[in-house]
Amino acid sequence: MRISQIIAGERGLSRTDVIATVCLALGLTKEQLFCRMDREIGGEDLGAVRKALDERAAGRPLAYMTGTREFFSETFSVNEAVLIPRPETEVLVEEALALIGGRRDLRILDMGTGSGAIGIVIAKHAGSSVVCVDISEAALAVARRNARSIGVEERTRFVCGDLFAAFSDGTRFDMVLSNPPYVADDEWDELMADVRDFEPARALRGGEGGLEVYRRIAAELPRRLAPGGSVLLEIGSEAQAGTVGAMLEVAGLRVKVRKDYSGRERVLAGHG
């Protein structure tokens, strides 16, 4: 069967998805694939293509199939233990880098690090040391691997624990960064199947209103944020911007909202 026939005959996926999946199965770039559309494949190659297409049609994210995802122009390893980094989260990183400027002595915490995307990019681009905490040892194994591959192993420290509970009572940070679970319980069933059925629920579900983890973070900030420090939190909606912003104000912080490039409220910045 020709590659062109496989692509034309696949009805369960978009053409973009089909092309990306066939490229993965055959180990080809898109450019190479387009130059080989009339190539006949069979046997093991055809079996590999069919298996990959079936997996993708069942909803398995392409990033988990390839084992990688681009974020802030870096290639991160990902698997089912971690969320797949999203372009929207780059807005949080941009805001953090702007605040850091040229300072190298800041105590920075990436809380709920997952694949390590936020903390590792900060460590690389700001030259700062970053502490990355996550409740999942499996996620931390992925993050450590990414720190090694991106070359910031010496500027990142990985700690297993539940939010601030991983640190002694007197530990304070100049900057706290987090993309916490923020999907509301009543929104869970409405998520796209490739997110709901494959990505780790613990990193997505935020309880009633998606606010459970925000409440826990905000309650600790007066004791955990150094004088003049900042907290940057990714949020999922305009409603969360208002509610979580109020939590940060109660914690004694001045609050600013940053929108993503689609115009949605995406990052809350609280400053002491």
N, C-alpha and C positions, 0 to 999 in steps of 0.2 A: 504493500500500500504506500502511495506517495504521501509525503508530509503535507502537501497541499490538501489532499483528500481528508486526512485526519482533522486538520484545522477546519475545513469547510463542513465536515460531518458532525462536529461536536455541538450539540444543542443545549447542553446543560450549563454552559459557562459563557461568559463574554469572550469575544475574540482576543482581547488583551490578556485575559486569564489563560486562555488556551495556549497562546503563543508563549507566555512566560513559563507555563508548565511543561510544554514540549521542549523548550530550551533547557530547562532544568533536567528533564529525563535524558536528553541526548548530550548534555554537556556542551551546548552551543550558545554563543551570544545571539542576540536578535539579528545582527547583521549577517552572521554565518547562516542562521536559519533561513533568512530571506534569500540567500544565494543558493540554497539547497532545497527549494520547495518541490522540485521534481524528483528528489532523491527517493528511491524505493527503500523502505525499511521493513524488516520482518524479524522473526525469531525473538532473541532477547531484547533487542532494541524496541520492537513493537510492544512486547510485554511490559517493558519499563515505562513506555509512554502511556499505555493503557492504565497501568497501576497508578501512575502519578495523576492522570486525569480523574480517575475514580476517587482518589483521596481529596483532590481539590473540589470535586463536585459534591463530596460529602461535607464540605465546609472547612476542612483543615487549612489554616492560613498558609499562604505561600512562604511567609517568613519562617515558619516552623519546618516547612519542607526543605527549604534551602539551608536553614540553620543560621541565617544572618539577616541583619536589617541595618540599613544606613540611617545614621542620626548625626546631625551636625557635621556632615562630611566625613564621618568615621564609620567603619564597619564593625558592628557589634554582633557577637554570637548570641543567639537566642534559642530557647527551647520552651517546652510547656511549663517549666517552673517559673517563668517570668513573663510579664506583659511585653508585648511587642512595642518598642518605642514609637511614638507618633510625632509627626512634624509639628503639631500644635505645642508640644512640650518644649520645642526649641525656643519659644517665646520666653519661657521661664529662664532658660539658660542665658539668653540674650540679656534679660533684665539683670540677672545675677552678675554677669561679667561687667556690665556697665557700672553697677554699684561697687564692685571690687576694685575696678580701675587697676592701678599698678601696685596695690598693697599685697604683700606676701605673708603678712603675719596674722592674718585673720584665722579664727577658729571656725571652720565651716562644717556643717553637718548636712548630709544628704539622707533624709529619713524615709525609709521604705524604698531602698535603692533599687531593688529588682535586678535588672541587667547591669546596673551601675551607670546607665547612660548619663544621668545628670551629673553625678559626682565626678566621673571620669573625664567628661568634657571640661568641667570647671578646673580640675587638676591640670589638664593639659594646656588649656588656653590661658588660664590665669597664673599658672605656675605655683598654685597654692596647694597646701596639704588639705585633704578632705577626709573626714570620717564618714563612712557609709554604713548605715545600720539597716538590717532587715530581720524579720521574724523567721524567715525561711532559710535554712542552711543550704537547700538546693539552689535557691536564688543566689545566695552569696557565692556558691561555687562558680556560677556563670559570671558573676560580676568580677571575681578575682581573675578568671581567665581573660576577661575583656581588659582589665587593668594591665595585665602582662602584655597582651597583644598590642595595645595602644601605647605602651611605653610609660605608664605612670604608676607602676607597681610601688615604687618607693615613695610616692606622694599620696597614696591612698591607704586607708586602714579600714578593715571590714570587721564589723561587730554584729553578732547575732543577738537579737533581743527585740522586745516589744516597745517601740517608740523610745521615749526618754528613759524607760525602765532599764535600758541597757547600760546606763551611766550612773555614777555615784551622785548623791544629792547635790554636791557642790559644783558639778560640772556645768559650765556655761559656754555658750557659743555666740560668736559675733554674727553669724548668718546661719539660718536654718532654711533648708530647701526641701520641698516635698511635693510629690504628685500622689496624694493619698487615694484610697478607694473612695469614689464619690458617686457611684451609681445607686440611686434610691431603690429600696426593695420593690416598690410598685412599678419600677421601670425595668426590672430585670427581664421579665418575659418578652419585652419589646426589643431587647438588644438583637443585633444581627447574630445569626446562629454561629458564624465563625468566631465571634467574640465570646458569646455566652457558653458555647459548648466546648471551647478549646483553650481559651486563656484562663489563668488561675482566678477562680471566683474570689478568693480571699484578697486579691489585689484590686478587685473591682467593686465589690459590694460594700456600700457605706451605710447600711442600715436605713432607718426611717429618714426620708429626705436626703439621703446620701451624706448625712452630717455627723455620723457617730465619731469618726476619727478626727474630724476638724475640732469637735468639742474637746476631745482628749488633748490634742495639741495645744489649743488655745488656753486651756486651764493650766498647763505647765509653763507657758511662755514667761510669765513674770519671774519664775524661779530659774529658768533655763537660758533666757536671752541676756547677753551681756549689755551693760548700759550703752545706748546708742546703736544697738544691734538691729538686724533686719530679719524678717521671715518672709519667704516667698512661697505661696501655695498655688498649685494649679487647681482650678475649679471647673465645673462642668456646665454651669448655667447662670443666667442672670439672677435667678432666685437665690442661688448659693452665694453669688457675689454679695448680695445684701445681707444675708443671714450670717455668713462667715465673717464678712467685714465688720459687722456689729460685735461678733465675738472678739475680734482682734482689738477693737476699740475698747471693749471692757478690760482687755489685758493691758491697756495703757499705750496702745500704738496708734500712730497716724497711718491711715489706710489709703492706698491708691490702687486703682484697677487698671490692668493692662489688657487690651483686646488682642486677639490673634489676627491673622491676616485675612480671615473671613469675616471679621467684624464682631466676633463673639467674645464676651467677657471670658478671659482665660486665666489670668494670673492676678492674685491679690498680693500686694506688697505692703507689709506692716513695718513701720520704722519707729524705733524708740527715741 
